[in-house]
Amino acid sequence: MAAQGDIVVVHSSDLHIDADYFPGRVNSWRTGNLDFVLGTASRVEADIVLLAGDTFDSHRQPPELVAMVSETIASSGKQVVVLPGNHDPVISGAVYQQLLSNGTNNLSVIGVTHEEAVTFEKFELEIWGRAHRSYDDMDPFDKVRARRTRWQIAMAHGHYESKPNRKKRYRASWLIGDADLAATGADYVALGHWNRAVEVGDGKVPAHYSGSPDYTGSVNVIRLKAGGDVVVERTSVLGKAR
């Protein structure tokens, strides 16, 4: 339960919501990760939910599935902020327009509903990130956003290396390094792209991959304390301590 004055944020990523296209096999749709995340958000009385990329496995989803996802998000009553990743970038025909057209008023999609940042004035909190806008390589922290609010959370979807060499011919894409994380100056950096949950960086800012909830069995719960502290905990999606 949140202490009075705390802001509680749930961070997850890589839900990879998907359908297998077999007619009538609704139970085969991969939607359980969303239920895990929003159910845990309700249990910990979260104010905001962050999905740091690859919410959908691809944009090729049937309307019935997208409508189900919209209804699930809307009925959660939580403010949900999505950062598009390499599987679901902001391209022509992206699934987000259909998702938003279903009346999901509590959903913000960076790169679609907001160019770069979502501000919650009630909490003096800004959440920012660079959406993937194609399937090509990009620098998730090419530009750093100056702080405009008391609290700031940065989001990114990419691969962490302590000191990435972007000039190397054969390397991972969407690289994020220690200097990139430190330059944000954020109170927390919510990362996606890795299935496992792990803290990364040099410790100058708290930067975490949440991992995919069906792999880790958990989400990250961030508590922005009234006194200024930031507390990060891994919390089981099944209601068990980790």
C-alpha positions in Angstrom: 0.0 0.0 0.0 1.3 3.5 -0.9 2.2 5.8 1.9 0.5 9.2 1.9 2.4 11.4 -0.5 4.2 8.6 -2.3 3.9 8.2 -6.1 3.7 4.5 -7.1 4.8 3.5 -10.6 4.7 0.0 -12.1 7.3 -0.7 -14.8 7.1 -3.6 -17.2 8.0 -4.3 -20.8 8.1 -6.9 -23.6 4.5 -8.1 -23.1 4.5 -9.2 -26.8 0.7 -9.4 -27.0 -0.1 -11.5 -30.1 -2.6 -13.6 -31.9 -2.0 -16.8 -33.8 -4.6 -16.2 -36.5 -6.4 -19.5 -36.0 -10.2 -18.7 -36.2 -12.1 -19.2 -33.0 -9.1 -19.9 -30.9 -9.5 -16.9 -28.6 -7.7 -18.7 -25.7 -4.6 -18.9 -27.9 -4.1 -15.1 -27.8 -1.1 -14.0 -25.8 -2.7 -11.4 -23.5 -1.8 -12.9 -20.1 1.2 -10.5 -19.5 -1.1 -7.5 -19.7 -3.4 -9.1 -17.1 -0.3 -9.8 -14.9 0.9 -6.2 -15.1 -2.4 -4.5 -14.5 -3.5 -6.9 -11.8 -0.3 -6.2 -9.9 -0.7 -2.5 -10.5 -4.1 -2.7 -8.8 -2.7 -4.7 -5.9 0.1 -2.3 -5.1 -2.2 0.7 -5.7 -0.1 2.1 -8.5 -0.8 5.5 -9.9 0.9 5.0 -13.2 1.9 1.9 -15.3 4.9 2.1 -17.7 5.2 -0.3 -20.6 8.8 0.1 -22.0 8.5 -1.3 -25.5 7.3 -4.4 -27.4 3.8 -4.2 -25.9 2.7 -5.9 -29.1 4.7 -8.6 -30.8 3.8 -7.0 -34.2 1.3 -4.7 -35.7 -0.5 -7.6 -37.4 -3.2 -8.1 -34.8 -6.9 -8.8 -35.4 -9.4 -6.1 -34.4 -11.0 -8.3 -31.8 -7.7 -8.7 -29.9 -6.9 -5.0 -30.1 -10.4 -4.2 -28.7 -9.9 -6.6 -25.9 -6.6 -4.9 -25.0 -8.3 -1.5 -25.1 -11.0 -2.7 -22.8 -8.6 -4.2 -20.4 -6.5 -1.0 -20.2 -9.6 1.2 -19.9 -11.2 -0.9 -17.1 -7.9 -1.0 -15.1 -8.5 2.7 -14.1 -4.7 3.2 -14.2 -2.8 5.8 -16.2 -0.8 3.7 -18.7 2.2 5.1 -20.7 3.5 3.0 -23.6 6.8 3.5 -25.3 6.8 1.8 -28.8 9.7 -0.6 -29.2 11.5 -2.4 -32.1 8.6 -4.9 -32.5 5.9 -2.3 -32.5 7.4 1.0 -33.7 5.4 4.1 -34.7 4.9 3.4 -38.4 2.0 3.8 -40.9 -0.7 1.4 -40.0 0.6 0.8 -36.4 -1.7 -0.9 -34.0 -1.9 2.2 -31.7 -4.4 4.2 -33.8 -6.9 1.3 -33.5 -6.1 0.8 -29.9 -6.7 4.5 -29.1 -9.9 4.7 -31.3 -11.6 2.4 -28.9 -11.9 5.1 -26.3 -8.9 4.3 -24.1 -8.7 7.7 -22.4 -6.2 6.5 -19.8 -3.6 5.5 -22.4 -0.7 7.6 -23.5 1.6 6.5 -26.3 4.9 8.3 -26.7 5.3 9.2 -30.4 1.6 9.0 -31.0 -0.5 10.9 -28.4 2.6 12.7 -27.1 5.7 13.6 -29.2 8.2 12.9 -26.5 6.9 13.4 -22.9 3.8 12.8 -20.8 3.3 15.2 -17.9 1.2 14.4 -14.8 0.8 17.7 -13.2 -1.0 16.2 -10.2 2.2 14.3 -9.3 4.7 16.9 -10.6 6.0 14.0 -12.7 7.2 13.9 -16.3 7.8 10.7 -18.2 9.8 10.9 -21.5 11.4 8.7 -24.1 12.2 8.3 -27.8 9.8 6.0 -29.5 11.1 3.6 -32.2 9.8 5.0 -35.4 11.0 2.3 -37.8 12.6 -1.2 -37.7 16.0 0.4 -38.2 18.7 1.1 -35.7 18.4 4.2 -33.5 20.0 5.8 -30.5 17.4 5.7 -27.6 19.1 8.5 -25.8 20.3 10.6 -28.7 18.9 13.7 -27.1 18.4 14.2 -23.4 15.3 16.1 -22.2 15.9 18.8 -19.6 14.0 18.4 -16.3 10.8 20.4 -16.2 9.1 18.9 -13.1 10.1 17.8 -9.6 10.1 14.1 -10.7 11.3 12.7 -14.0 11.4 9.2 -15.3 13.1 8.4 -18.6 12.0 5.4 -20.8 14.1 3.6 -23.4 13.9 0.3 -25.4 17.3 -1.0 -26.4 20.4 -3.1 -25.6 22.7 -2.1 -22.7 26.4 -2.2 -22.9 28.6 -0.3 -20.4 30.7 1.4 -23.0 29.0 0.7 -26.4 31.1 1.1 -29.6 28.6 2.4 -32.1 31.3 2.5 -34.9 31.7 -1.3 -34.7 30.3 -2.9 -37.9 28.8 -6.0 -36.4 27.1 -5.1 -33.1 23.7 -5.1 -31.3 21.3 -2.4 -32.3 19.6 0.3 -30.2 22.6 0.6 -27.8 22.4 2.3 -24.4 25.5 2.9 -22.3 26.5 4.1 -18.9 27.1 7.7 -20.1 23.6 7.7 -21.8 21.9 6.7 -18.6 23.9 9.1 -16.4 23.2 12.0 -18.8 19.4 11.7 -18.3 19.7 12.9 -14.7 16.4 11.1 -14.2 15.0 9.8 -10.9 14.5 6.4 -12.6 15.2 4.9 -16.1 12.6 2.3 -17.2 14.2 0.0 -19.8 12.8 -2.6 -22.1 14.2 -5.1 -24.7 15.7 -7.7 -22.3 13.5 -10.5 -21.0 15.3 -10.7 -17.7 15.0 -8.2 -14.8 18.3 -6.5 -13.9 19.7 -3.2 -12.8 22.3 -1.7 -15.1 24.5 1.4 -15.4 27.2 2.8 -13.1 24.9 3.7 -10.3 24.6 7.4 -11.0 20.9 7.0 -11.8 18.7 4.0 -11.0 18.3 2.2 -14.3 16.4 -1.1 -14.6 15.2 -3.6 -17.1 11.9 -5.0 -15.8 12.0 -8.1 -18.0 9.0 -9.8 -19.5 6.5 -10.7 -16.8 6.0 -14.2 -18.0 9.7 -14.8 -17.9 10.6 -13.0 -14.6 7.3 -13.5 -12.9 7.6 -9.9 -11.7 7.3 -6.2 -12.4 9.3 -3.3 -11.0 7.5 -1.1 -8.5 9.0 2.3 -8.1 8.0 4.5 -5.2 8.8 8.2 -5.4 8.8 9.1 -1.8 7.5 12.4 -0.5 10.9 13.1 1.1 12.7 12.7 -2.2 13.9 9.1 -2.0 13.4 6.6 -4.8 12.7 3.0 -3.8 12.7 0.2 -6.5 11.4 -3.3 -5.7 10.7 -6.4 -7.8 7.2 -7.5 -7.1 5.7 -10.9 -8.1 2.8 -10.8 -10.5 1.4 -13.7 -8.5 1.3 -11.8 -5.2 4.3 -13.5 -3.7 7.4 -11.9 -2.4 10.6 -12.1 -4.5 
